[in-house]
């Protein structure tokens, strides 16, 4: 259909015009104005109020070119262009007012009202109204002919009044649009502040729950395990239980410390990552000793090469190894576990393997109904959030987790997973 096609063409033209710079738009307007004025001069359709001075067209073209040159400043220096345009316009009026010059100058009036400051715009409108009325009155006094006076009134209303009215309408529309944009920005800001307040309240509620429930239970475990160690020491019985209970106490104390760090992070409104739990690969030995205290054989091979990965990477690596060890002890208790850690200036590579009993073939996670997969999902999320890779699956004789992390991620995660 034709109307949609015309609409598309119009839209394309608007987009092309909007893409031009202000200087390019002014230059295009000046060029079109000169072309239209030249056409009127060449066709002889340029007198406005009657016979004009028999001036050569070269002079008319020169005045038109000068006024169009001033038009190049219509947007950047609107008041200066309006004043400067009075010179060629005055000469043209003295020689006999012509239509091309009046049309071009009316555009300067439009630009002065639209692009100047609010105070300057009001001054231009007031001055334009006063001068137009003065011109009409002077014409009536000098000529005494009401028909000539009516013609001057029509010309002033058309070229001056219409230009100012249209500029004021466009200016009001722009100011309304700016006010709506400012209002929308303010509403978005209020909504963002409300969202942040809601998140802060939720974080504080989570912190209270963690403190009142989980932290309290961890404290009880630490106190009770320490009391149990005291009983064993006094009674001298069950020496084989002391390492296990000591491991329980050590793990509960570490978990309590990290829980308190997490609570402190949740209570911070900014939620900065530098308050995240401090556990990293440097604490891997303690984690291994805790695992060995359960009777599990753990072999560790670390090649660090003095590498210093980013704190988020260091923490994620520790958490992944911790989760992999937990899964190994849960699903293959008593089986040997091997940990390989390799770190350099660019990458951190982790491998955690565990053997399986000969009578138990390895299974994929999806085939074992006892596995909830949450641990694997957490490890994968930690790795991919930092731009790393994750793979977990069965291998000959056991199960393995392989992770590769960049030593310095492209962007720190917004909130470090704890």
N, C-alpha and C positions, 0 to 999 in steps of 0.2 A: 504493500500500500504506500502511496506517496507521502502522506503526513508523517509516518514514522521515519521514512527516508530523509525527509527534510529536517526532522528533529535531530536525527543522528548527525547530519551535516552541520546543523547549528551547534550542537554540542562539541563537535570536533573543532569548529571555529572558535568557540569560547575557550576550549582547552589550549588551543594554539596561542590565542591572544594572552591568556593568563600566564603562559610559559615565558612570554617575552619580558625583558627587563623594562623598568620605567623609562629609561632613556630610549630603548628601541620602540616602545609604544609611542612616545612623544615624536620621535623621528618619523614614524609611519603616519601619524596624524598630520604632521607638518607637510609631508609629501603629498598626501591625499588632498589637503586643503589647497596647496599650490596648484595641483592638477585641476581641481574643480574651478578655482579662480581663473586660471589661464583659459579654461574652456569658455567661461562666461565672457572674458575679455575678447577672445577671438570671435565669438558669436555675436558680439555687440549687445549682449543682454546684461549690461552692468550698471547703467545709470539708475539712481534710486528715486530722485525727486524731480527729474526733468533734465534739460540739457546740461551737459558738463563741459568744462574747459577743453578745448581742442588740444589736449596734451597727447603726445605720442604714446603709443602702447608700451614703448620701451620704459618710459618713466613709470607707468602703471605696473608693469611687470617688476620693476626694481623695488617699488614700494611694497608690492605683494611679497616678493622674496624676502625683504627685510622683516616684514611682519611675521612671515612663516618661520624665519630664523629665530625670532624671539619666542615663537611657540615651542621651540626645543626645550625651553626652561619652564614650561607651563606647570610641571609637576614638582620639580626640584626647587624653583624660585618663583612661586606663583605671583606674589605681590610685585616683585621686581619686574617680571615679564609683563604684568598688567600696566605698570607705569611706563616701562620702556616702549610698549606698543602704542602709547599715545602719540609718539613722535611721527611715525609713518601714517597713523590714522589722521592726525591733525593736518598733515600735508595733503592727504587725499581729500579731506573735507574742504580744504581751501581751494583745491582744484575742481571740486565737484564730487560729492560723496558717491562712492561706487559700492555695489553689492558685495563683491568678493572681499573687500577690506572689512566691511561691517560684519560679514559672517565669521571671518577669522578672529576678529577682535571679540565677538560674542563668545567664542570658545575660550579666550583668555579670561573673560569675566566668569564663565562657568568654572574654570580651573582655580581661579582665585578664591571663589566662594567654597569650593569643595576641598581643596588641598591645603589651604592656609589654616592658621590656628583659629579657634572659636572666636576669639576677640577680633582678629583680622577679618574673619568672614562676616561678622556683624557689621564692621565698619564698611566693608565693600558693599554690602547690601544697602545700608543706609545712604552711602554716598551715591550709589547707582540710582536709587529712588529719587533723591534730591536733584541730581543732575538731569535726570529724565524729565521731571516736572518743570525744571528751569528751562530746558530746551523747548518744551511744548509752550510754556508761557512766553518765552522770547519770540518764538515763531509767530504766535498770535499777535504780539505787540508790533513786530516789525512788518509783517505782511498784512495783517488785518483780514486775512482770508481764512475762514474757518475750515475750508477744504484742505488747504495745505497744512493747517494745524492738525486736523484729524489724521492726515497721512503721517505726519511726524509722530503723533501719539501711537499710531498702529506700529510704526517702525520701532519706536522705543519699547513698546510693550512686547513686540515679537523678539527683537534681538537682545534687549537687556532684561526685561521682565521674565521672559521664558527661560533664559539662561540661568538667572539667579534662582528661579523657582525649581528648576530641574536639579540644580546643584544642591539646593537645600534638601530636596527629597532624597537624593542619593546619600547625602551626608547623614541625614536622620536614619536612613536604613542601615548604613554602616555602623553608626553609633549604637543602634539597637542590637545589631548582630554582635558587636563587641561586648555589650552589656550581657547578652545571653551567653556568650562564651565565658565571660567572667563568672556569671552565675553558675554555669555548668561546672566550671573548674572549682568553685567554692563548694558546690554540692558533692563533687567527687572527693574533695579534700575532707569534708565532714564525714562522708561514708568511709573513707580510709581511716580516719581517726576513730570512728566507731568500731571498725573492724579490728584495729589494733587494740582498742580497749577490751573488746570481747576476747581476743586472743590472749591478752595479758591476764584477764580474769580467769580464763580457762587454764592457763599455765600455773597461776597461783593456786587454783583449786587442785590441779594435779600434784603440785608440790606439797600441799597440805596432806593429800591422801597418801603420797609416798612417805612423808615424814611420819604420819600417824600409824600407818599400817606396815609397810614394808620395812622402813628403817627401824621401827620398834621391834619387829620380829627378828631382824638381823642382830640387833643389840641383844635380844634375849638369847639367841643362839651363841653369840660370842661369850656372854656372861656364863651361860650354862656349860659350855665346853671348857671354859677356863676353870669353873668349879669342878668339873669332872676330872680335869688334869690334876687338880689339887687333891682330890680324893684318891686317885690312883697313886700319886706320889706318897701320900701318908700311909696307905694300906700296903703298898708294895706289891699289889696284885695286878694281873693283866698288863704286863709290860708291853705286850704286842699291840695293845689298844692305844697306847700313848701317842705314837706317830699319827695314827688315823685321827684321833680326837684333836691333836695339835694341828693337823691339816684342816680339819673342820673349823677350828677357831681362826686360823690364819685366813682361810677363804672368807669367812663371815666378816672379819675385820676389814679385809680389802673391799669386799662388796659394800660394807657400810660406808667406808670412806668414799667410794665412787658414788654411792647413792646420795651422800650429802653434797658432793660436788654437783650431781645432777639436779638436786633440789635448789642449790644456789643458782644454777643456770636458768632453771625454770622461773625463779623469782626475779631474774633480771628482765627489765622491760625490753632491752635491746637484744637479749639473747645472743650475745657475742660468743663466738666459738672458742676464744682463748680460755674460757672458764670450763671447757669440757673436761670430762674425766681424764686424768693425766696418763692413764695406762697406755704404754707403747711397747715397741719391741725391746726396749731396755728392761722391761719387767717380764720378759718372756721366761727367764730362768726361774722366777718365782712360780709362774704358772706351771712350768714343767715339774718343779719339785712337788707342787700340790697334787699334780696328776700321779706322779710316781708314788706318793704316799698312799694311794689307793691300791698299790700292788701292780700297777700297770707299767710295763717296760716301755720307756720312751727314749728314742734316739734322736739327737738334735745335731744338725749341721748348719752352722751360720757362717755366711761369707758376706761381710758388710763393706769391706774396703773403705772404711772411714766415711761411708755415705751418711748424709743427713737429710732424709726425706722430709717433706713438709709435715707439719704436725697432724693434719687431717689424714694423710697417707699413713703415717706412723701409727696413729690410733686405729685406723681401719684395719691395717695389717694385724695388729694385736687382736682385735675383736674377731677377725676371721679365723685366726689360729685358735683362739679360745673356743669359738663355736664348733670348729672342726674337731677339736679334742673332746668336747662334750658329746658330740654325735658319735665319735668313735667309742667312747666308754659306754654310751647308752646302748648302741646297737651291736657292738662287738666287745663286750666286757672281757677283760683279761687278755686281750690280744695285743700284740706288739704294735706300737705306733712310731712312725718316723716323721720328723719335721725337717724340712729343708728351707732355709731362708737365704736368698741371695739379693743383695742390694748394691747398687752403684749410683752414679750421679744422675742416671736417667730413669731407671726402673727398679721396682721391688718385686721379686718373684717369690711366691710361697707355694709349697707343696706339703700336704699332710696326707700320709698314707697309713692305713691300718690293715693288718692281715685278718683273715676270717678262718674259722674252724674248717677243717677238711670236709666235714659232713654238712657244711652250710654253704651252698653256692652263692656267689654275689647276686644281688638283686638291684634292679633299677628302682629309684624312689617310688615311681608310680605303681610298682607291683607289690609294694609292702604296705599293707593297710595300717600298720602300727606307726608309720612315719607321717607326721603332719606336714612336712615340707617347709615349715615356717623358718627353720634354721637355714636351710638352703636358700630360701627366698631372701632372707636378711643378708646372707653373705653375698649373694649376687647383687643386691641393691647397693651394698657398700662399695663393691668393686666398680660397678657401672656408673655410680654417682661421681666417681673420681676419674672417669674416662678409662677404666681398666677393663680386663676381661676375666671371666670366671667359668670354670668347668668343673663339674663333679660327676663321677660315674664309676662304674665297676672296672677293675683292672684284673689281670690274671692273679689270682690268689688273694684279692682283697678289694679295697675301696680307696679312692684317692680324690683329693680336692686340689685343683691347680688354679692359682690366681696370679695375675700380672697387673701391677699398678704403676702408673707414672710417678716418679719421685716428686715431681712438682706438677700438680694438676693444672689444667688450663684455667679453671676458676674454682675457688674455694666453695664448697657447698654452703647454701644459705644457713643451714643448721646442721651441726655435726651430729650424726646418729650416735646415741649413747648405748 
